[in-house]
Amino acid sequence: MQKKAKLFSLVAIIFFSVSGGPYGLEDIVASVGPLITLFLILILPVVWTIPEVMIVAELSSTYPVQGGYYRWVEMGLGKFWGFMEGWWSLLYSLIDLSLYPILFTMYLKILFPGLNNLALYLAELMVIWSCALLNIYGIKFVGYSLTVFKLFILISFLVFIFLGLYHISFDFSVILKSQNHFESKNLLYGLSLAFWNFIGWDNGSTVLHEVDKPDKNFYKALFITIPIIVFFYFFPILIGASIDTDWENWKFGQFSHIANSMNQPFLGVILAIGGMFMCLGIFNSLLLSSTRVFLTMAQDKFLPSIFAKSHKKLLTPHVAIFFCALVYSGLVLFSFQKLVIYNVLLYLFAMMLEALALVALRKRNKNARTHFKIPFGSFGMYFIVSMIVVIILFVTVVNIVNFNFSFTNIFLMIFLIFGGVFVYWFFRYFNGRTIS
């Protein structure tokens, strides 16, 4: 019998689907400065996170189906757009997941700077295959591990905030004047990084059949997680930027260096370990959600049928998990940091389909039973969906205006966005299916 995740575990899964703590915000500070970073941390939850969470909350509460966002889009907009949702989501996960074993070794090098490339690659393999094994055992074991990781990270940063208060003057004028040192050309990268740290609220929806009372617990977990993430983004950056004002040279692992400058070397070690836990947590969470998309798309015959197989006792998609682990064992040999912008665009396009699917499903099933509905009727729904669409179009236009039109970049962009059309038609033809 499959063991299902409870509310507390689900909060941890969503936390790591989106965040993992303030790790990764250092690069935003280096790109656009602390003032804009803090502004983005406060404004993005209002204009993006809350509208996105409301859409995901209503869909998950009304349609708590395995496959989550993939199924919602298919139900609302048809099989083609359902496939494109799955295609973009798998590519987004591919880029995202490839990064975290590499980041794990970056934090590991803080503790053991003498490690050679072979040792680092072996550490990356350890991350990949240990997470794969945990995923094969099921969502409950993943949820337990993520809960431990989350508590470790949050407690570590509470200590960082508390001790940091003794090292700041509470005169934040230096942060208010920080923009004098930063150029506007870095804004696109900084904005993409900020979005990267606030997207992923729908990822956990792909495992809804593995969640206890998914129609009630999933949307509750979403709203519980929002203030946790915002708090643990804002205050570590505010404290850290007040102590270490060499913002242009901030990098991954900066919080450990700031702790050392506070004469807290042990805290520096703890924060480095927390960075490794963050990488393990996010990799575990995204592996959990992405392999269920493999499973669901394979059941629909849009991927090879072998991915539709589940473990006889554990009921987990062990073939998809094993395949993904094998792929990532090779991908970590390459650098994917430059693909953050593509990563964000793919996710935003997928999210737009979810928003449009909500409109279609609300019209089609006006009396559908649900535990959560976007307030103020149709006006409230259209307002929230419009906010999401406007933000997506704005970010897309900004990316096009600032796009580096080299042959490689253009080819990659076309493949990532439109490649799914050809894959869809191939599987339609191969399986002898007609377009519905």
N, C-alpha and C positions, 0 to 999 in steps of 0.2 A: 504493500500500500504506500502511495506517495505521501510524504510528509509535507504539509503546506506551511507557508510563511505567515506568521501573525503580524499584527500592526507594527510592533516594535521593530521586528526584523525588516519589515517593508520600508520603514523610515530610513534605515541604514542603507538599503538597496537603492532607494531614490537619491539619498544623500551622495552616494558614490556614483550614481548615474549622471549627476549634474556637476558635483563639486569635488569633494575629498578634502575640503579645507582651503585655506588661502594659498597653498602651494600653487605656483603657476602665475600668481598675480604680480610677481616680481618683474616679469618681462613687460607687463603693461606700464609699470612705474618707469622702467628704463626707456620705454618708447614715448610716452606722453606726459610723464611727470605725475607726482602724487595727487595734485589737485584734480586733474581730469580723471585719474583713476578712482578717487573717492567719489567724484560726481557720478561716474558711470555705475559704481557699485550701488548708489542710491537711486538713480533714475531708471536703470534697466529693469529692476523688479517691478516698477510701476507701469512702464510702457510696454514691457515684454513679458516678464515672468508671470505676473498675475493674470493677464489675458490668456497666455498659453496654458497655465495651470487650470483656468476655468474651462477651457475647451477640452483639455484632456480629462478633467474631472467629470464633466458631463458625459463624454463618450464612454469612459471606463465604467461609470455608474449605470449607464443605460444599456451598454453592450459589453459586458465583462467576458469577452471571448479570448481564447488563446490566439496569439498572433497580434493582438492589440491594434496598433495604428495601421498595420498592413490590412487587417480585416475591416477596420472601420472605413478606410478609403475604398476598398473593394465593394463594400456594402453600399456606400454612398455614391460613388462616382463610376463604378464599373471595374471590370477585370484589368483593363489596360492601365488605368491610373493606379489601381491597387498594385500592379506589378511595378510601376515607376516609383511608387512609395517604397516598396521593398528594395528596389534597385538602388535608389539614392541612400536609403538607410544602411544597406549593407556596405556601400562604398564609404559612407561617413564612418561607420564602425571600423572598416578596414584601416582607414587613415588614423583614426583615433587610437585604436588598440595597438597599432604598431609603435606608438610613441611611448607607452608606459613602461615596458620592460627597459627601454633605453633610459628613461628618466629615473627608473629604479637604480640603475648603475651610477647615474650622476650623483645621487644622494649617497650611494654606497662608497663612492670615491672620497666623499667628505670625511668618512670614518677611516677608510683605507686608501690613501692617495697613491700607494705604490702598486696597485693592481694593474696587471698588463691586460692587453686586449683579449687574450684567450680566457683569462679569469672573468673578465667582464661579460664575455659572451656566454660562458657557462652559467653565470648569475642570471642572465636574461632567459636562458633556457629553463632555469629553475623556477623563475616567475611564471613562465608560460605553462609548463607542465604541471606544476603544483596547483595552479588555478584550474587547469583543465580537469585534473583529478577531483578537485573539490566540486566543480560543476557537475561532473558525472554522478556524484553522490546526491546531488539535488539542491533545490532552492533553500531548504531549511538549513543545511550545513553552510551554504553560502551566506545566508542571512545571519547566522551566528557569528561567523568570522568577520563579516562587515560590521556588525554591532561592536565587537571588540576593537576593531581598527578605528571606528568612528569615535568611541569613547576615549581611546588613547590620544587621538589627534586633538579632540576638543579640549580635553583636560590639559594637554601640553600647551595649547594656545591660551587657555585661561591663565595658566601660570605665567606665560610670556607677557600677556596684557597686564597682569597684576604687578609683576616685577618691573615691567617697562614704565609704569606710572612713576616709579621712583627715579627715573632717569630722564624725564622730560620736564620742560619748564611751563608747559601749558600755554605757551605763546606760539600759536600756530600761524603767525604772520609769515614765517619763512615758507610754509607750504603754500599760502595764498599767493606768494610772489614767485612760486617755482616755475610758472609757465614761461618766464623770461629765458629759460635755458633750453626750451624744446621747440622744435620746428613742426609746422603743421603737416609736413610730408609723412610723418610717422603716425598720423592719426588713423589711417586705414588699418595698419597692422595692430595698433592699440585697440581700436574698436573691434576688430575681428577676434583678438585675444579675449576681450571683455565678454563678447557674445559666447565665445568658446567656454567660458567659465560660468555661463548662465543657461546653456542649452542642455537638453537631455531629459526633460521632465516626462516625456512620453516613453522613454526607453523601457521602464519597468512594466509597461502595459502588455508587452509580448508574453509575459508569464502569468497572466491573470488566472488561468486555470490551476496554477500552482500556489495561489494565494488564498488564505482563509477569508471567506466573505468578501470577495473582490469588489462587489458593487458598493460596499460600505467602506471597507478599509483602505482601498487605494486612494480615493479622493481625500480622505482624512489625512493619510500619510503625506500627500502632496502639500496640503496647507500647513501641516506641522513642520515640514522641512524648510519652507521659505524663510521664516525668521531666523532659523538656525544658521543657514548659509549666509544671509546678509550680515548678521552679527559677526560671524567669524571671518568674513571678508573685510568689513569696514574697520574694526578696531585694531587688528594686527597691523594693517597698513598704516593707519593713523599713528599708532605708537612707533612702529618701525621707521616710518618716514621722518618722524620727529627726532629719532636718535641717529640714524644714518642718512645724512643729507647728500651723499654722493649718488644721487638717484640715477644718473645716466649710466652708471656702472653696476646697477643692480642686476642680479642673475638668479637662476634657479639655485636654491639653497641659501638665499640671502638671510633668511630668518635665523639660521644657525650662526652665521657670521655676526649678526646683530646681537644675538645672545652672548657670543664670546666677547663682544665689545662692552657688554654689560657686566663683565666678569662673572659670567654664568656658563662656564664651559660644559658642565653636565647638562644644562638645559639645551645647549647647542647640539650635543649628542642626541638627546631625546627628540629634538625637532628634526634632526636628520633621519632618525629611525621612523619618526612620524611621516616623513616624506616617502620613505620606502613603503610604509603601510598604506599611504595614499595611493601609490602606484599599484600595489597589490589589490586594494579595494576597488579602484576604478576598473582595472583589468578584469577582475572577477565579475563585477556588475555588468559591464558591457559584453563580456563573453556570454553571460547568462542570457541577456536580452537578444543579442545578435544571432545566436545559434537557434533560438526559437523562431526567428524569421526564416532561417534556412529550412527548419522543419516544416513550417507552414507553407512556404512557397513550394517545397518539394511535394507536399501533399496535394497541392494544386497543379502539379506537373510542370511548374515553371523552373524547376531545378532537377537534377538527376534524382531518381526515386530513392537511391541509397540514403540520402539525407533525411528521408522521412522515417527511417528506422529509429526506434526507441529501445532502451535497455529493458529487458523482460521484467526485471525485479524493481529497478529504480525508476523506470518510466521516463528517463531523461534522454535527449537526443545525442547519444554517445558518439555516433558516427560523425555528426556535424561538429561536435566539440573536438573530437580527435583530429578531424580535417583542419579546423581552424588553428589548432595548436601547431600542427605541422606547417601550415602556411606562415604563421607568425614566427616560427623558428627560423625561417629564411628571411622574412621581411625586416627583422630587427638588424640585419646587416646593412640596411640602407637608412638614410636620413630622411625623415618625413616632416621635420619641423617646418619646412617652407610651405607645406600643404595646409596650414591652418586656415588660410583664407578659403581654399576650396572646401575644406571640412565644414566651415560655417555656412557657406552657400548651399551645399548639398542638404544640410540639416534644415535650413530655412525653406528651401523649395519643398521638402517633404512635409514640413509643418504647415505650409500653405495648403497643401492637399488635405490635411487633416481638418483645417478650419473650414474649407469648402465642403468637405464630407459632412461636417456637423450641420451645416445649413441644409444640405440635401436630405439628411436623415431626419432632422427636426421637421421639415416640411412633409416628408413621407409618412412619418410615424408620430403624428401630433399628440397622441395619447399614450405614448410609450411609458412604461413604468420606470421610474428612476429615483435614486436617493439624493441626487444633486442636479440642479438645473441652473444655468446662468440666470441671474435675477433680471427682473423687468421685461420678461416675455421676449417677443421677437425683437423689440428695440434693443434690449440689452445684448442679445445674441449678435445682432448685426453690428452694434457698436464695438463689441469685443473682437469680432472677426475682422472688422475694418481696421482696428488698431494693429492687429497682427499683419494684415496684408500691406498696410502702409509702411510699417517698419521693414518688412521683407523687401518691398520695392525700393525703399530708400537705401538699404544696405547694398542691394544688387546694383543700383545706379552708381553708388559711390565706388563699388568695386570695378565696374566697367570703366568709369572715368579715370581711375587710377591704375587700370590694368596694364601690365607690362606685355605689350603685344609682340612677343617673340614667337617664333614658329612652335617651339616646344610648349609654351604656355597656352597658345591657342588650341593646339592639338589635344592637350591634356584636358582643357576646359570642355571642348566639344565631346570628347570621349566620356568624361565623367557625367555630363548632363544629358547627352542625347544617345549614348551608347546603349542604354537600356531599351530604346525603341527597336533596335535590330535584334537584341537578345530576345525580346518579347515575341517578335514575329518568327524568329527561329524556332522557339519552343512551341508556338502555335502550329507552325508547319510540321515540325517533327512529330508532334502528338496528334496531328490530323484533326485539330479542333477548329471550329469556326468562331469568328468574333461575335461576342454577344452584344 
